[in-house]
Structure formats: structure tokens, C-alpha cells
Amino acid sequence: MEVELERDAFLKGLQMVQNIVEPRQTLPILANVLLEAEGDSIRVSATDLAVGARVSVPAKVAVKGAITLSARKLAEIAKELPAAALTLKVLENAWVQLRCGGVSYKLAGLAAEDFPAVVPTASPKWVSLDGKVLKEMLAQTAFAISHDESRYALNGVLVSIQAGRIRLVATDGHRLAFASRLLADGAGSASGIVPRKAVHEVVRVLGVGEDVQVGLVENQFILKMPNFLLIARLIEGQFPNYEQVIPRGHPCRLVLSRSTLAASLRRVSVLSEERTKPVKLLLSPGALKLAAHNPELGEAEETLPLADYSGDEIAVGFNARYLLDALGALDAEQVAVELKDGLSPGIFRSLEGEEYFCVIMPMRI
């Protein structure tokens, strides 16, 4: 193999896949990236056997071929190279010579034949949507993914495609985040739980203003972009029936500024207990009072005027971090808060529509 390509393009390609490589590997070759030169590009692939990604970088291929090299060291070298053309040439015994400007490296590689394939098991029915929209939906749900390894089915985002819509749902048992968008093309029905690592990688690589395609086939989630492919093994297990968790018919609804509520939560929660950050919301006609108490530090409270609420008084406690996560996922300035009583979940949603909401379980304070 012998190729010539631009350092900046090569570095960008490496950065798109290198986070998939785990620092500690049982198989040495999984610490490497696969380089495949053919045609007018070089493909860079990485995998941890659960998540894999492949990016194509434009190149002048003098001799086609394939080799694997340390992902970490290759990225470190590429980052320090001058912004010039670089050449990669495979030597005997899987050694690779890298030249750029006046600098030269010889790197020890491993044979490409032992590298796991980063290809879909089957061809899915693709769903097309704007990359910005998908990134927004993942940001609106990923914060609610569970980190409890004993509840494995909750360690990802449920992706459901049905009735011309794509729905994303995540829950950790204390809160549930839901995002939905209408699809331009009426795709069939499919669903699967995409693991946390794949979700974070998709959010990281997605840009703005580019169309992407997603597909669910057999036990894989696939994301396809121009010159980029990501494949993730779906989580096995039964995702909870989230529609049963969503409360219906909340009698108390108030509308207020998202930024004002978030700022008040941050101020008051300074004196809440550090581990669970409990904050009490006391809703009464014309006002919403936020209060926190810590027997070792003191107490704090703040009152926000409400022009549009004249219902019953309600006192309910929530984890302030959960509330701030839900508010942070909203773009709209006006937020609707729906409450029933002090023992029922609260719903936080955008005032502009039903495309996003977060259900949060109450705390006893």
C-alpha cells in the first residue's frame, strides 16, 4: 500500500472514528484503526465489536492495500504534523513509513486480515432526515439514558420508526425524555435500542445542514452520511412501555420563561443536598416559589410571578439536576409545566408543540 493525502483531511477522518477505540482491549488489533487504500480514497475504520465506524478520505492511491496501525499514536502524530501532503507506505513485516514535510516515522502495524469487518449484516430500509434534526432529537433524550448496568435495556435510546414518524425515547426510571419528528418519506416500521456509546458518537460527528440516513436491520443500527458509516449492535432486551408512563390529563398547567426558571433553579439548588439536589416547587395563584433546605448549610428560596395561573395550591419536590437537564434540551424560550399533585410525575414540554417532553418523577421532601 502506498498513498498520498492531505494531513488536515486525514486528521479529521481519524478524529471521526478514534473515540470508538477503547483504551483497554482484550484483542490488540482492536486498539488499531484499519487503513484501506483503493480507488481515489483511503478508508479509516475503527471498532470495539459493539460499535464501528468507517470514514473515507480523498487520496492519491499509488499502490492499493490495507494495514492496521495504533489509533492513539496515529492521531497523536497526525495532530503534530505540518499542514502539508503526507505519504503512507507499507514496508516489509507490516511496518509503515509515514512522511510529511521534513518529518518521517516508521510505525509497527498489524495485518489487516485479522481486523473485524465494519459492514452492515443486511441492507436496511433507509430513513432520510436532516442531520441537525437528528442531533437535536438525540440531545433531547440522551441525558435520560440510564447508567445502571443491571438495567441493561435502559442503557440506550429507543429508536422507533412507525406511521411516518421517528420517535426517540430514553429513561433511567426517574425521568423519561421523548422526542418525535415527522418523516418526509413514509418508511415502514422498525425499532431498536441504540447503546449509549453509539448515541454519543452520532451526536459528536453530526454536522449542520447535511442529510443523513438511518436504518434498523436485524440487530444493528446504521447511520450513513456522505463518506461516513456508523454501525452499532442493538441492545437486547425489552424497553419499558413508555406510553403507560406518560401521565394524562394534568389539571395544573403553567407557562413561564425557560431561562428564568433555569436560573432560579441553579440559584436555589446551591443550598440543596448535594447527592440528590432536592428542590421544592410551591405553586399558588399568581406565584411559583422554589425552595431548598440543607440542615448543615442553610436554606434558600425564590418566588417567580405567574400571570396565567389561578388554580389550586400544589407542593412537589424534584431533583434540580433533572429539571435543568430537561430545560436545557429545549430551544424555545417559553416552557409549559404540567403538574397534578405532590405525588405525581411532572411534565416539562415546549410551548410550541408536542415534539418534545420530559416526564420527571417527584421526590419526597
C-alpha positions as CSV (number, residue, x, y, z in Angstrom):
1,M,0.0,0.0,0.0
2,E,1.2,3.5,-0.9
3,V,-0.9,6.6,-0.7
4,E,-0.6,10.4,-0.6
5,L,-3.2,12.6,1.1
6,E,-3.6,15.9,2.9
7,R,-2.8,16.0,6.5
8,D,-5.9,18.0,7.5
9,A,-8.3,15.6,5.8
10,F,-6.5,12.6,7.3
11,L,-6.6,14.1,10.8
12,K,-10.3,14.9,10.5
13,G,-11.0,11.4,9.4
14,L,-9.1,9.9,12.3
15,Q,-10.9,12.1,14.8
16,M,-14.3,11.0,13.5
17,V,-13.6,7.3,14.4
18,Q,-10.9,7.2,17.1
19,N,-13.2,7.7,20.1
20,I,-14.7,4.3,19.3
21,V,-11.4,2.6,20.1
22,E,-11.4,1.7,23.8
23,P,-8.2,2.4,25.9
24,R,-8.0,-1.1,27.2
25,Q,-8.6,-4.0,24.7
26,T,-8.6,-7.8,25.1
27,L,-7.6,-8.1,21.4
28,P,-4.5,-6.0,20.5
29,I,-5.8,-5.3,17.0
30,L,-8.9,-3.5,18.4
31,A,-6.5,-0.7,19.6
32,N,-5.8,-0.1,15.9
33,V,-7.6,1.6,13.0
34,L,-7.8,-0.2,9.7
35,L,-6.5,1.7,6.7
36,E,-7.7,0.5,3.3
37,A,-6.5,2.3,0.1
38,E,-8.3,1.8,-3.1
39,G,-9.6,3.9,-6.0
40,D,-9.3,7.6,-5.1
41,S,-9.6,7.3,-1.3
42,I,-8.4,5.7,1.9
43,R,-10.9,4.2,4.3
44,V,-10.3,4.6,8.0
45,S,-12.2,2.1,10.2
46,A,-12.4,1.5,14.0
47,T,-14.5,-0.9,16.1
48,D,-14.9,-2.2,19.6
49,L,-17.1,-5.1,18.3
50,A,-20.2,-3.3,19.6
51,V,-19.8,0.0,17.7
52,G,-17.9,0.5,14.5
53,A,-17.3,3.4,12.2
54,R,-15.7,4.0,8.8
55,V,-14.8,7.2,7.1
56,S,-13.4,7.8,3.5
57,V,-10.7,10.4,3.0
58,P,-9.7,11.5,-0.5
59,A,-6.2,10.3,-1.5
60,K,-3.9,9.5,-4.4
61,V,-3.5,5.8,-4.3
62,A,-0.3,4.6,-6.0
63,V,-0.5,1.1,-4.6
64,K,-3.7,-0.3,-3.1
65,G,-3.7,-2.3,0.0
66,A,-4.6,-2.4,3.7
67,I,-2.9,-2.2,7.1
68,T,-3.8,-1.5,10.7
69,L,-2.0,1.0,13.0
70,S,-2.3,2.2,16.6
71,A,-5.3,4.6,16.7
72,R,-3.9,6.6,19.5
73,K,-0.4,7.0,18.2
74,L,-1.5,7.7,14.6
75,A,-3.8,10.5,15.9
76,E,-1.0,12.0,18.1
77,I,1.3,12.0,15.1
78,A,-1.2,13.5,12.7
79,K,-2.1,16.3,15.1
80,E,1.6,17.4,15.3
81,L,2.3,17.2,11.5
82,P,2.6,20.3,9.4
83,A,-0.4,21.2,7.2
84,A,1.1,19.5,4.0
85,A,0.8,16.4,1.9
86,L,1.7,13.2,3.7
87,T,2.5,9.8,2.3
88,L,1.9,6.3,3.8
89,K,3.8,3.4,2.5
90,V,3.6,-0.2,3.8
91,L,7.1,-1.9,4.1
92,E,8.0,-5.5,4.9
93,N,6.7,-7.2,8.0
94,A,3.8,-4.8,8.4
95,W,5.9,-1.8,9.1
96,V,4.6,1.6,7.7
97,Q,6.6,4.6,6.7
98,L,4.9,8.0,7.1
99,R,6.4,11.1,5.6
100,C,5.1,14.7,5.8
101,G,7.3,17.8,5.1
102,G,10.7,17.1,6.6
103,V,9.5,14.6,9.2
104,S,9.5,10.8,8.9
105,Y,8.1,8.0,11.0
106,K,8.3,4.2,10.9
107,L,5.3,2.6,12.7
108,A,4.7,-1.1,13.6
109,G,1.4,-2.3,12.2
110,L,-0.7,-5.5,12.3
111,A,-2.1,-7.4,9.3
112,A,-5.4,-6.2,8.1
113,E,-6.8,-9.7,7.7
114,D,-7.5,-10.0,11.4
115,F,-9.4,-6.8,11.7
116,P,-13.2,-7.3,12.3
117,A,-15.3,-6.1,9.4
118,V,-17.2,-2.9,9.8
119,V,-20.1,-3.6,7.4
120,P,-23.9,-4.0,7.9
121,T,-25.2,-7.5,8.2
122,A,-28.0,-6.7,5.8
123,S,-29.4,-3.7,3.8
124,P,-32.0,-1.8,5.8
125,K,-34.8,0.3,4.5
126,W,-33.3,3.8,4.9
127,V,-35.0,6.7,6.5
128,S,-33.7,10.2,5.5
129,L,-33.7,13.2,7.7
130,D,-31.7,16.4,8.4
131,G,-28.6,15.8,10.4
132,K,-29.4,18.9,12.6
133,V,-32.8,17.4,13.4
134,L,-31.4,14.0,14.4
135,K,-28.7,15.7,16.5
136,E,-31.4,17.8,18.2
137,M,-33.5,14.8,19.0
138,L,-30.6,12.8,20.4
139,A,-29.6,15.8,22.6
140,Q,-33.2,16.0,23.8
141,T,-33.2,12.3,25.0
142,A,-29.6,11.1,25.6
143,F,-29.4,12.8,29.1
144,A,-32.0,10.4,30.4
145,I,-30.1,7.2,29.5
146,S,-29.6,5.0,32.5
147,H,-26.1,4.3,33.8
148,D,-27.3,1.3,35.8
149,E,-25.7,-1.7,34.2
150,S,-28.1,-4.1,35.9
151,R,-30.9,-2.5,33.9
152,Y,-29.2,-3.1,30.5
153,A,-32.3,-2.4,28.4
154,L,-32.3,1.2,29.7
155,N,-28.6,1.8,28.7
156,G,-29.6,3.3,25.4
157,V,-32.1,5.3,23.3
158,L,-35.1,3.5,21.9
159,V,-35.4,4.4,18.2
160,S,-38.9,3.7,16.8
161,I,-40.0,4.3,13.2
162,Q,-43.7,3.9,12.5
163,A,-46.6,5.6,10.9
164,G,-44.4,8.1,9.1
165,R,-42.7,9.3,12.3
166,I,-39.4,8.7,14.1
167,R,-39.6,8.6,17.9
168,L,-36.7,8.6,20.3
169,V,-37.2,7.7,24.0
170,A,-34.8,7.3,26.9
171,T,-35.4,6.7,30.6
172,D,-33.5,5.8,33.7
173,G,-36.5,5.0,35.8
174,H,-36.6,8.5,37.4
175,R,-37.3,10.5,34.3
176,L,-38.3,9.9,30.7
177,A,-37.4,12.0,27.7
178,F,-39.4,11.8,24.4
179,A,-38.7,13.4,21.0
180,S,-40.7,12.9,17.8
181,R,-40.5,14.2,14.2
182,L,-42.5,13.7,11.1
183,L,-40.6,11.9,8.3
184,A,-40.7,13.2,4.7
185,D,-40.8,9.6,3.3
186,G,-43.3,7.1,4.7
187,A,-41.0,4.4,5.9
188,G,-42.0,1.1,7.3
189,S,-42.0,0.0,10.9
190,A,-38.8,-0.8,12.9
191,S,-37.5,-0.3,16.4
192,G,-34.4,-1.0,18.4
193,I,-32.4,0.2,21.5
194,V,-29.2,2.1,20.4
195,P,-26.5,1.9,23.0
196,R,-25.2,4.9,24.9
197,K,-21.8,4.9,23.2
198,A,-23.2,4.9,19.7
199,V,-25.6,7.7,20.6
200,H,-22.8,9.9,21.9
201,E,-20.7,9.2,18.8
202,V,-23.6,10.1,16.4
203,V,-24.1,13.4,18.3
204,R,-20.3,14.1,18.0
205,V,-20.0,13.5,14.3
206,L,-23.2,15.0,13.1
207,G,-22.9,18.4,11.4
208,V,-25.5,21.0,10.4
209,G,-27.3,21.2,7.1
210,E,-26.4,17.7,5.8
211,D,-28.9,14.9,5.1
212,V,-28.3,11.6,6.9
213,Q,-29.8,8.2,6.5
214,V,-30.6,5.8,9.4
215,G,-31.7,2.2,9.3
216,L,-32.5,-0.6,11.7
217,V,-31.9,-4.1,10.4
218,E,-31.7,-7.4,12.3
219,N,-29.6,-6.5,15.4
220,Q,-27.9,-3.3,14.1
221,F,-28.5,0.4,14.0
222,I,-26.8,2.1,10.9
223,L,-26.1,5.7,10.3
224,K,-25.0,6.7,6.8
225,M,-23.6,10.1,5.8
226,P,-21.5,11.2,2.8
227,N,-18.2,9.3,3.2
228,F,-19.1,8.1,6.7
229,L,-20.8,5.0,8.1
230,L,-21.5,4.0,11.7
231,I,-22.8,0.6,12.8
232,A,-23.9,-0.3,16.3
233,R,-25.1,-3.6,17.8
234,L,-28.6,-3.0,19.3
235,I,-29.2,-3.7,22.9
236,E,-31.0,-6.9,23.5
237,G,-33.9,-6.7,25.9
238,Q,-37.4,-5.2,26.4
239,F,-37.7,-1.5,26.6
240,P,-40.5,-0.4,29.0
241,N,-43.9,0.5,27.6
242,Y,-43.2,4.2,27.8
243,E,-46.7,5.2,26.7
244,Q,-48.1,3.8,30.0
245,V,-45.6,6.0,31.9
246,I,-46.8,9.3,30.3
247,P,-49.3,11.0,32.6
248,R,-52.6,12.1,31.1
249,G,-54.8,15.0,32.0
250,H,-52.8,17.2,34.3
251,P,-55.2,19.8,35.7
252,C,-52.5,22.3,36.6
253,R,-50.6,23.9,33.7
254,L,-48.3,27.0,33.9
255,V,-46.2,28.7,31.3
256,L,-43.0,30.6,32.1
257,S,-39.7,31.6,30.7
258,R,-37.3,28.7,30.4
259,S,-34.2,30.8,31.1
260,T,-35.8,32.4,34.1
261,L,-36.9,29.1,35.6
262,A,-33.4,27.5,34.9
263,A,-31.6,30.5,36.5
264,S,-33.8,30.3,39.6
265,L,-33.3,26.5,39.9
266,R,-29.5,27.0,39.8
267,R,-29.6,29.7,42.4
268,V,-31.8,27.9,44.9
269,S,-30.2,24.4,44.4
270,V,-26.9,25.8,45.7
271,L,-28.2,25.0,49.2
272,S,-29.8,21.7,48.4
273,E,-28.4,18.4,49.4
274,E,-25.5,17.6,47.1
275,R,-26.3,14.0,46.1
276,T,-29.9,14.2,45.0
277,K,-30.3,18.1,44.7
278,P,-33.9,18.2,46.0
279,V,-35.8,21.4,45.3
280,K,-39.4,22.1,46.3
281,L,-41.8,23.8,43.9
282,L,-44.7,25.5,45.7
283,L,-47.4,26.6,43.2
284,S,-50.1,29.0,44.2
285,P,-52.3,31.5,42.4
286,G,-50.0,34.2,40.9
287,A,-46.7,32.8,42.0
288,L,-44.3,29.9,41.9
289,K,-41.9,29.6,44.9
290,L,-38.7,27.4,44.7
291,A,-37.2,26.4,47.9
292,A,-34.2,24.2,49.1
293,H,-33.1,23.2,52.5
294,N,-29.9,21.7,53.9
295,P,-29.7,21.2,57.7
296,E,-25.9,21.6,57.6
297,L,-25.7,24.7,55.3
298,G,-29.0,26.6,55.4
299,E,-31.9,27.3,53.1
300,A,-32.8,29.3,50.0
301,E,-36.0,30.3,48.3
302,E,-37.1,32.4,45.3
303,T,-40.5,33.5,44.1
304,L,-41.4,33.8,40.4
305,P,-44.6,35.7,39.5
306,L,-47.1,33.8,37.4
307,A,-49.7,35.8,35.5
308,D,-51.5,32.8,34.0
309,Y,-52.1,30.5,36.9
310,S,-55.1,30.7,39.2
311,G,-55.6,27.0,40.2
312,D,-55.1,25.1,43.4
313,E,-52.0,25.2,45.5
314,I,-49.5,22.4,44.9
315,A,-46.2,21.5,46.7
316,V,-44.0,19.0,44.9
317,G,-40.3,18.1,45.1
318,F,-38.0,17.3,42.2
319,N,-34.3,16.7,41.6
320,A,-33.0,20.0,40.4
321,R,-30.4,18.4,38.1
322,Y,-33.3,16.5,36.3
323,L,-35.2,19.7,35.8
324,L,-32.2,21.6,34.4
325,D,-31.4,18.7,32.0
326,A,-35.0,18.8,30.7
327,L,-35.0,22.6,30.3
328,G,-31.5,22.5,28.7
329,A,-32.9,20.2,26.0
330,L,-35.4,22.8,24.9
331,D,-34.8,25.5,22.3
332,A,-37.9,27.5,22.8
333,E,-37.9,30.3,25.4
334,Q,-41.4,29.5,26.7
335,V,-41.9,26.2,28.6
336,A,-45.1,24.6,29.8
337,V,-45.0,22.8,33.1
338,E,-47.9,20.4,33.9
339,L,-48.5,19.2,37.4
340,K,-51.2,17.1,39.1
341,D,-50.3,16.9,42.8
342,G,-47.3,16.4,45.1
343,L,-47.1,12.6,44.4
344,S,-47.5,12.5,40.7
345,P,-44.9,13.0,37.9
346,G,-44.5,16.4,36.3
347,I,-44.3,17.0,32.6
348,F,-42.0,19.7,31.1
349,R,-42.5,20.5,27.4
350,S,-42.1,23.1,24.8
351,L,-45.0,25.5,24.4
352,E,-44.7,25.3,20.7
353,G,-45.7,21.7,20.2
354,E,-45.8,18.0,21.2
355,E,-42.5,17.1,19.6
356,Y,-40.5,17.0,22.9
357,F,-41.4,16.5,26.5
358,C,-39.8,15.1,29.7
359,V,-41.6,13.3,32.4
360,I,-39.9,13.6,35.8
361,M,-40.8,11.6,38.9
362,P,-41.3,13.6,42.1
363,M,-39.2,13.4,45.3
364,R,-40.5,13.3,48.9
365,I,-39.0,16.4,50.6
